[in-house]
Amino acid sequence: MKLAVFNTKRYDRLHLGELSGWSFTFIEAHLNEQTAPLSEGHDAVCCFVNDQLNEAVLQRLAGAGVRLIAMRCAGYNNVDIAAAERLGLAVCRVPEYSPCAVAEHAVALILDLNRHIRRAYSRVREQDYSLDGLLGFDLHGKTVGIVGSGKIGLAFARIMHGFGCRLLVHDPQVNDEMARMADYVALDRLWAEADIVSLHCPLLEATHHLVSAGSIAQMKRGVMLINTSRGGLIDTRAVIEGLKSGQVGYLGLDVYEEEASLFFDDLSDTILQDDVFARLLTFPNVLVTGHQGFFTGEALAQIAKVTHENLQAFARGERRGPTFVI
């Protein structure tokens, strides 16, 4: 059986390797309507977070003989599930690879923004050992609002609890372990009381632009916002206005709503065309990383392992369990 792996990087080739019974075609291009014909002759495609899997692309895949879409990530908001089901395409994913990796990256963003690590490093390299402009705050005793109490939110909560923070969490589903560390509250209360807000929920219709002009207005002045989940959770233009007014004091992002045309590629020799993203990069209290929260050796090994298991299950005619969406 043949698998076309789109949006391939060197580390994907290294970790996915060879699977007995499957032949791999590694394709550097993102999957979209123009590149979908490259799937011709393959039984399955393997995709990542910024590949396009709308109805038009899915129709091309089905017409090319593809029967399985294997997402090598947890999220599948970029897949038109209804269209896939109509076309008879199976969809599977990797629901959990390393919650700790993403949670630890969120904490890294917090620590860098708070203690001005990048600025301090640059100063020392220039023999400037002054401390003006590097003032931070104790995390101990601060109130941290966590939106989402799944595995990543829980891992993040454990770390912040270890710092001695007071934890508030919002999630329709109550996690018993989380409830022993944090108070489950309504979003209005979380916005109003949190010194730091960290997003760990999926991108759904109900959570699109969860952080908006209205919610920012409810937050403490100078709040720190962290997003390592999905870019669409935040209305970027509203956050920029919050940064300009001082309502938002710090912003740490590992994801961006329009990241598909930016992240995972070397664009250092090109002119940045996204004016909103360019504006974000002008703020000294903003830290953006390029969707690297998941990027640890342990996570990549787990992604490859579960992807292999999904492919083997599909080859046996199995399409059930927590890894198969349809």
C-alpha positions in Angstrom: 0.0 0.0 0.0 1.2 3.5 -0.8 1.3 6.6 1.4 1.9 10.2 0.2 3.3 12.3 3.1 2.7 16.0 2.4 4.4 19.0 4.0 7.4 16.8 4.7 10.5 18.1 6.6 13.8 16.3 7.3 12.6 15.3 10.8 9.4 13.7 9.4 11.5 11.5 7.1 13.7 10.5 10.0 10.9 9.6 12.4 8.3 8.1 10.1 10.9 5.8 8.5 9.7 2.7 6.7 6.6 0.8 7.7 6.3 -2.8 6.6 3.7 -3.2 3.9 3.6 0.5 3.1 5.6 2.5 0.5 6.2 6.1 1.4 6.4 9.1 -1.0 7.6 12.2 0.9 6.4 15.5 -0.6 7.7 18.8 0.6 4.7 20.8 -0.7 1.7 21.6 1.5 -1.5 19.7 0.5 -3.9 22.0 -1.3 -6.1 21.9 -4.5 -3.0 22.5 -6.7 -0.9 19.7 -5.1 -3.6 17.2 -4.5 -3.0 15.5 -7.9 0.4 14.3 -6.4 -1.7 11.8 -4.4 -2.5 9.9 -7.6 -1.7 6.2 -7.2 -1.6 6.3 -3.4 -4.0 4.6 -1.0 -3.6 7.3 1.8 -2.2 10.7 2.5 -0.5 11.8 5.6 -1.0 15.5 6.5 -0.2 18.1 9.1 -1.8 21.1 10.8 -1.5 23.6 7.9 -2.5 21.3 5.0 -5.8 22.2 3.3 -8.4 19.5 3.4 -11.5 21.3 2.3 -14.2 19.8 0.1 -12.5 20.6 -3.2 -9.2 19.0 -2.0 -11.0 16.0 -0.7 -12.9 15.5 -3.9 -9.5 15.5 -5.8 -8.1 13.0 -3.3 -11.0 10.6 -3.6 -10.9 10.9 -7.4 -7.2 10.0 -7.3 -8.0 6.8 -5.4 -7.1 7.9 -1.8 -9.1 6.1 0.9 -7.5 7.4 4.1 -6.4 10.7 5.5 -3.8 10.1 8.3 -3.3 13.4 10.3 0.0 13.3 12.1 -1.3 15.8 14.7 -4.1 16.0 17.3 -6.2 18.7 15.6 -8.3 18.1 12.5 -10.1 21.5 12.3 -8.6 21.9 8.8 -10.4 18.7 7.5 -14.0 19.0 6.2 -15.2 16.0 8.1 -18.7 16.0 6.6 -17.3 16.1 3.1 -14.8 13.3 3.9 -17.7 11.1 5.2 -19.8 11.7 2.1 -16.8 10.8 -0.1 -16.1 7.6 1.9 -12.7 8.8 3.2 -11.5 7.6 6.5 -9.8 10.1 8.8 -7.5 9.3 11.7 -5.2 11.4 13.9 -2.7 11.3 16.7 -4.8 12.5 19.7 -2.0 12.5 22.1 1.8 12.6 21.5 3.4 14.7 24.2 1.1 16.9 26.4 4.2 17.9 28.4 6.0 19.2 25.4 3.3 21.8 24.6 2.7 22.6 28.3 6.4 23.2 28.9 6.6 25.4 25.9 3.7 27.6 27.2 5.7 27.9 30.5 8.8 28.9 28.5 6.9 31.7 26.8 5.7 32.9 30.2 9.2 32.9 31.8 10.8 34.6 28.8 8.1 37.4 28.6 8.2 37.9 32.4 11.9 37.9 33.0 12.9 39.5 29.6 15.4 36.7 28.9 15.9 37.6 25.2 16.7 41.2 26.0 19.0 40.3 28.9 20.9 37.8 26.7 21.4 40.4 24.0 22.6 43.0 26.5 25.1 40.7 28.1 26.6 39.8 24.6 27.1 43.6 24.1 28.8 43.9 27.6 25.7 45.8 28.9 25.0 44.5 32.4 22.4 47.1 33.4 19.0 45.9 34.7 16.8 48.8 33.7 13.9 47.5 31.7 14.3 43.9 32.9 11.9 44.1 35.9 9.7 41.0 36.2 7.2 39.7 38.8 7.0 36.6 41.0 4.9 33.9 39.5 4.3 32.6 43.1 0.9 33.8 44.2 -0.3 35.0 40.8 -3.6 33.8 39.4 -3.4 31.8 36.2 -6.5 31.2 34.1 -6.4 28.0 32.1 -9.0 27.5 29.3 -9.2 23.8 28.6 -8.5 21.0 31.1 -7.5 18.2 28.7 -4.2 16.5 28.8 -2.2 19.6 27.8 -4.1 21.9 30.1 -3.6 19.5 33.0 0.1 19.2 32.3 0.3 23.0 32.3 -1.7 23.2 35.5 0.7 20.9 37.3 3.7 23.1 36.4 2.0 26.3 37.4 0.7 24.7 40.6 4.4 23.9 41.4 5.3 27.6 41.0 2.7 28.3 43.7 0.1 29.9 41.5 -3.6 30.1 42.1 -5.4 28.3 39.3 -8.7 29.0 37.7 -9.9 26.8 34.9 -12.8 26.8 32.4 -14.0 23.7 30.6 -17.4 22.1 30.1 -15.9 18.8 31.2 -14.5 18.6 34.7 -11.3 16.8 35.2 -11.0 15.3 38.7 -7.3 15.8 39.0 -7.5 19.4 37.7 -10.3 20.0 40.2 -8.0 19.1 43.1 -5.6 21.9 42.0 -7.9 24.5 40.4 -11.3 26.1 40.7 -13.6 25.6 37.8 -15.2 28.9 37.0 -17.2 30.7 34.2 -15.2 32.5 31.6 -16.3 35.9 32.8 -14.7 35.3 36.2 -11.5 33.8 34.6 -11.1 36.8 32.4 -11.6 39.2 35.3 -9.3 37.5 37.9 -6.4 36.0 36.0 -3.0 37.6 35.8 -2.0 35.1 33.1 -4.4 33.5 30.7 -3.2 30.3 28.8 -5.3 28.7 26.1 -5.4 24.9 25.8 -8.7 24.2 24.1 -9.5 23.0 20.6 -10.6 25.3 17.8 -14.3 24.8 17.3 -17.1 27.1 16.0 -17.8 28.0 19.6 -14.2 28.8 20.5 -13.3 30.8 17.3 -12.0 34.2 18.5 -12.6 33.3 22.1 -10.2 36.1 22.9 -11.9 39.1 21.3 -12.2 42.8 22.0 -15.1 42.0 24.4 -13.2 39.4 26.4 -10.0 41.5 26.5 -12.0 44.4 27.9 -13.0 42.1 30.8 -9.4 41.1 31.7 -7.0 42.7 34.2 -5.1 45.6 32.7 -1.6 44.3 31.8 -2.8 40.7 31.5 -0.4 38.1 30.0 -2.0 36.1 27.1 -0.4 32.7 26.0 -1.7 30.6 23.1 0.0 27.3 22.2 -3.3 25.7 20.9 -4.7 27.0 17.7 -4.4 30.5 16.2 -8.1 31.0 15.5 -8.8 31.1 19.2 -7.5 34.7 19.2 -8.8 37.7 17.2 -5.3 39.1 16.4 -6.5 42.6 15.5 -8.3 42.9 18.8 -5.2 41.8 20.7 -3.1 44.3 18.8 -5.4 47.1 19.9 -5.1 45.7 23.5 -1.3 45.8 23.2 -1.4 49.4 22.0 -3.7 50.5 24.9 -1.7 48.6 27.5 -4.8 46.4 28.4 -2.7 43.4 27.2 0.7 43.6 28.9 2.3 40.5 27.4 1.6 38.2 24.5 3.1 34.8 23.9 2.1 32.9 20.7 3.2 29.6 19.3 0.3 29.6 16.8 -1.3 32.3 14.5 -4.6 32.3 12.7 -3.0 32.9 9.3 0.1 30.8 10.0 -0.5 28.4 7.0 1.4 30.7 4.7 4.2 31.3 7.2 5.1 28.6 9.6 7.4 25.5 9.0 9.2 27.1 6.0 12.3 29.3 5.7 11.0 32.6 4.4 14.0 34.7 5.4 14.7 35.8 1.9 11.2 36.9 1.2 9.2 40.0 2.0 6.6 39.5 4.7 3.2 40.1 3.1 1.0 39.7 6.2 0.6 43.2 7.6 -1.2 42.0 10.8 1.6 39.6 11.6 4.2 42.2 10.8 2.5 44.6 13.3 2.7 41.9 16.0 6.4 41.6 15.6 7.0 45.3 16.3 5.9 45.0 20.0 8.7 44.4 22.5 6.3 42.6 24.8 5.3 40.0 22.2 7.0 36.7 21.7 6.1 34.5 18.7 7.5 31.0 18.0 6.6 29.1 14.8 4.4 26.3 16.1 7.2 24.5 17.8 5.5 23.6 21.0 5.1 20.0 20.0 8.6 19.7 18.7 10.5 17.3 21.0 12.1 14.0 20.2 9.7 12.2 22.4 6.7 13.8 20.6 8.0 13.0 17.1 8.6 9.4 18.1 5.1 9.1 19.4 3.6 10.7 16.3 5.4 8.2 14.1 4.3 5.3 16.4 0.6 6.2 16.4 0.6 7.0 12.7 2.1 3.6 12.0 -0.5 2.0 14.2 -3.3 3.9 12.4 -2.0 2.8 9.0 -1.7 -0.8 10.0 -5.3 -0.8 11.5 -6.6 0.7 8.2 -4.8 -2.0 6.2 -6.6 -4.6 8.4 -9.9 -3.0 7.6 -10.3 -1.4 11.1 -11.7 2.1 11.4 -12.6 2.5 15.1 -11.1 3.7 18.3 -10.0 7.1 19.7 -7.6 7.7 16.8 -10.2 7.4 14.0 -12.4 10.4 13.5 -14.5 8.6 10.9 
